[in-house]
Amino acid sequence: MLVMIGYASVHGSTEGIARRLADRLRAYGHSVDVRPLDKPMDALVLYDAFILGSAVHGGSWLRQATGFAEREAEILSRRPVWLFSVGLARVLGGRFASAGDVPKGVPEVIRGTGARDHHLFAGAIQPSHLPVFGRFLYKAMGGRYGDFRDWAEVDDWAESIAAQLTMVTR
């Protein structure tokens, strides 16, 4: 199958997860293109499946991701689609820390695309990602800096998608 993994990333965590998903799907024999969602795209009809991911800022998916899903809803709704979000909620224990909660914008994308699944991954944060006042607030909330991406979790999710893609082609 030809799979497009599209991502909207600000500091690179989401892109890194998109590339890791692609590597795992390729290991299962799928052809994969990894593309930023803020660039013009042609020939989306050539893809057999889509995985769309976005960083979560201010509790919401980035506009590049929701805009892409809205513009391309007709094509996406006729293909298998999976969604992922990348943020720090699970690290900080705040909103979206449980599996049932999703960032703003995701329910609409699920409805518009018929997405099969949404997964929330932890991201990475460095002091340079925040303005000076934001660094102060982050530390006051008990935040710590680092890369919190769980690569085993990413691999497991990719393997579940690979298994579902195999069933689609049978």
N, C-alpha and C positions, 0 to 999 in steps of 0.2 A: 504494500500500500504506500501511496505517497501522502505524507503527513506534513502539514504546515504547523509549526509552533511559532505563534506570534506573541510578542511581549511588549509591555510598556514599562520601562525601567528608568529610574532617575540616577541612582548611584551604582548600579551594576548587579545588585543581588538577584533581581528578577531575571535579568539576562543570563546570569550564571546558572540559575535553576533551569531555564529554558534549554540551555546548551547541554546540561547534564541529562535532562529528559531525552533530548535528541540522541545523545550517545547511547543511552540504554535502549531506545527503540531501534536504533541501527544495529545493535547487537542481536536483536531479534529478527533482523532481516528487512526492516522497513526502511524506505527512503524518506529522508526528513530534510525539510528546509526550515531554518530558524531565521525569523525576520522581525525587525522592529515594526510595531503597528503604526508608527507615525510617518512611515514612508509610503508613497503611492504603490499600489500593487495591481498587477494585471494577471489575468488567467487563473483566478481563484477556482474556477470550475474544474481545473485539472487536479485539484487535491481531493483525496478520498476521505480525509478526516482533518480535524483542526483541534489544536490545543492552544488556548489563549490564556495569557497570564498578565497580571498587573501588580505593580507595587501598590501598597495601600498608604495613602497620605491623607491625614485629616479624617480617617475613617471611611474613605471612599477609594474606589478604583480610579486610576488616572483617566482623564478625558480621552487620551489617545485610544485606550482600550475600549471604553464604552462607545466612543464614536465609531470605531471600526465595527464593533458588533452591531450597532444600529444600522450603519450604511450597508453592511453585507449580510443582514439577517436572512434575506431570501436564500442565498447560497448556503449559509451556515445551517439553516433549519432543515436542509435536505441531506446533511452529512452528520456523522458522529462528531460531537464536540465535547471537550472536557475543558474545565476552567480551573485556574489556580491563582491564588493571591499570595503576596509576600509582604509581611509586615512584622512588627514587633509585639503585637498584642499577646501572643503566647509567651513571650519573654517577660513582658511587664505584668502579665496576669490581668490585663484590662479587658475592655470590650473586645469581642470576637475571640476570646480565649477558649471558648468551648466550640465544639464542632458544629453546633446548630446555628451559631451566629455567622453572618456573612457581612462583608463591607457593603456600604452604599453603592448602588449601581449593579451589583451582582444579581439580585433577584430579577431585575429587568432583562439582563443579558440571558439568564437561564430561561425566562419566558420567551424571549425573542429567538433563541437558538435551539431550544429543546436540549440544552446541555445535559449530558449523562451524569456528571459529577462536578463538584467544586471542592478543591482542597486548599487549606490554609497552611502555608509554610512560614517558618520564622526566617527573618532576613538578617542583614548585617547593618551595623551603625558605627560610624566613626565621628569624633568631634567635628570634623570638617563638614559633615552632613547637616549640621544645625547652625543657626545664627547664634551669636554670643548669649542672648537672653534664652534661647531655646536650650542651650547647653546647661544653663543654670537650672531651668525647670526640669529638664531630663534627669539631672543628678538629684534634684530635690525629690523627684518621684521615685528615687531608688534605681534609676536606670544605670546600666553599665554598658560600656562599649565593647564591641567585638563582632565576630561572625558567628551567628547562631543557627546557620543553616544546617539541617540534619540530613546529610547526604544519603544515609541509609533509608530514611523516610522518602526522600525524592526517588531513590532507586526502586523502592517497593511500589510507589504509586505508578511509576513508569512501567513496571512489570505487570501491574494490573491492567493498565491501558493496552499494553502489548497483547495480553491474553484476550482482551475484548476485541481488539483489531483482528486477531486471528479468527475469532468466531464470526466476525462480520464478513470475512472473505470466504467462508465455507458455504 
